């Protein structure tokens, strides 16, 4: 039985392809060697998967659908749930995206803090209209019971909403939402030159490590190529 299945929403574009080559493909290989029966990673794609990435086929779930944000991300998530419920024995799922850097060891420790016999729905909490509290899609921790429940009643999900909000509405009366902290590497596109960039990166990294986060969110909306520089730094430090 796998302790953890990581489902990564794939996206199309030069930066995302580079993140797969730089981080996710090596991480998949590392996990296969270090945790062959404990952790499994799947990259989730519709019709945008770039075969030149050469990720091993058993680590890619490609579905016959167009890549869309709504309802595409939700549909990919549900199809992945269907696959793992049918094919794997597992305890927990971590649904994330390509712009997230994960400390696998810390995440494995984190899941032991939860009661697997209850509905587990945990991550970074956001707020939507009507005071809805929901878990952001960049890091959604669910146990088998929650995954099975969502998939079983998937027709009740609102497909007009973005995936994490739709799941939030669906789960709001089912369980108590739980925090999993994260550190966000952002606003690097506001740095004035390379020296300031490097200083901010070093300071942020020290803070992230001191605070003990199990995953980092890397997103600089004005220049996503900066994300690649940050990933390279984090890989080197790891």
N, C-alpha and C positions, 0 to 999 in steps of 0.2 A: 504494500500500500504506500502510495506517495503521501508524504506529509504536506507537500505544497505543489500546486500546479500554477504556474505563472502564465497568464494570458495577456499578450501584448498586442494592442490595436496597431496594425500596420497602416502606414500612410504613404502616399505617393509624393515624389519630389526628390530633388538632388540631395538636400540636407538629410532627409529621412533615410535615403539609401546609404548615405555616408555613415549615419549613426548605426545602421545594421552592420555594416562592414567593420566599423571601428569598435563597437561595444557589444552589440547583441549576439553576433555570430561567435566571437570568442567566448562570451559568457555562456552560451549554449554548450560549447565544447567543454568549458571548465566544469560546468554543472554535471555534464554527462560523466566526467571522470571522477569528480569529487563526491557527487551524490547520485549515483546511477539509479538507485531504487528509492530515493527520497524526494528529489525535486525534478520537475519536468517543465520545460518552457516551450510554449507555442507562440509563433508570430501569426496574427490573424489578418488575412487579406481577402479582398474581393478581386476584381478584375485588374487591379493595378500592380500585382506582384511582379517585380523585376527578376526574372529567372537568372540574370547575370550575377545576382547577389550570391548565388550558389549556397544558400543555406540548406542543410540536409533536409530532405523531403519530409522526414518524420518529425520535424520541428516547425513545419509550416502548415497551417490549415488555410487552404484557399477555397473560397466559396463562390459559386456562380452568381455573382451579383455586382452591380456597379458600386463604386466607392462614393458614398454620400455621408454627410454628417448626420442628417436626420432623414430617414430612420436607420441609415446604414450601420452606424457604430453599434446601435442596439441590436440590430439583426445579426451582425457578426458575433456579438457577445452571446446571444441566445443559441446560435448555431454551434459555437464553441462549447457552450454548456451541454448541448445535446451530445456532442462528440465525446466529451470526457465522462459524462454520466454513463454512456453506453460502453466505452472502451477502457476506462481506468477505474481503479479503486483509489480514492484520495480523501484527505481530511479537509484541506483548505484550498481556496483559490485566491490568487491575488491578480485582479484585473487592472492593467496599467497601460501605458503607451510608450512609444519609442523615446520620448524625451525625459524618461525617468531613469535615474541611476540607483541601483539597488545593492544594499549590503545583505547578501543572502544569509550569512550567519546570524546577523542581528534580526532579520525577518523571521527566521526559524525560531529564534528565542521568543520573539514577540507573540507568535501564534499560541505558545504555551500558556499565555496569560488569560486566554479565553476559555469558556466552557463550551466544548464542542457539542454538548447535548442540547444547547439552546440555539436560537437563531443568531448567528454572528454576522454583523453588518458594521464594519469598522473602517476608519480611515480619517482623512482630513475633512472636517465638517464645514460645509458651506451653508448659506441661507438663501432661500428662494422666496418668491412672493407667498403670501399667506403664512409667513413665518415657518415655512417648511425647512427642516434641517435635513441635509442629504450629504452623502459621501461623494467627494469629487472623483471623477472617472480616471484621474491619473494614479490612483492608488486605492482600490476598493478591495478590502479583505472580506471574504465570505467563506463560511464552512460548507460542508457537503449538504447539510440540511437546508441551508438558505439557497444554495444553487439549485437543488432539486425543487424547492418550493417555487422559486422564480420561474423555472422552466415549465413546471407542471401547470402553472396558471399564467403563462406568458401572454395569452390572449387578453388578459385584463390590463396589460401595460399600455400606457398612452404613447403610441408611436409618433405622435405629433410633437413630443417633447424630446430634448436631447437625452441621451441614454442614462446618464447618472441621475438627472432629475426625475425621469420616468421611474427608475428603480426606487428612488427616494420616496416618491408618492406611494408606490406599491408597498414598500416595507414600513411605512411610518407607524402603522398600528400593530405591526407584527413583533417588533423587538425594540430594545433600547439601543440607540445609536452610540457607538464607542469611538473615542479618539485614537488615532495613530499619528503621531507628530511627523512632520516632514520639514525639510529645509529647502528653501527656494533660492536658486542662483539666478537672479534676474537683475534688470536695470544696468547691465553691462554696456548696453548701447548708449548709455548716458556718460560713459567714462571719457575723459579728455586725454586720449593718447594711451599708448601701450603701458607706460609706467603706472598710470592710475589703474588701468585694467588689472595688471598683475598684483598690485597692492590690494585691491578690493578682493580679488580671487583668493589670495592667501589669507586675508582676514576672514572671509566668509567660510573658507574651508576649516580654519581653526575653530570657529564658532560652531559649525555643523558637527565636528567631531566631539567637541566638548559637551554638546547637548545630547549626543548619543542617538541621533536619528538613524533609522534603518533604511531610509531612502531619501534621495534628493530629486527635486523637480528643477529642470533646467529649461528655461524659456525666456528668450529675449525677442519680443515680437517685431521690433524694428530691424533686426539683423539676426536671423536664425543661424547664420554661419558662425556667430560667436558661441553658439551652443556647442559646436564641434570643438572649439578651442577649450571650452570648459570640460567637456568629456575627456579630452586628451589629458588634461591636468589631473582629473580625478582618477583616471586609469593609471597614470604614472604613480600617483600617491598610494593607490590601492596595492 
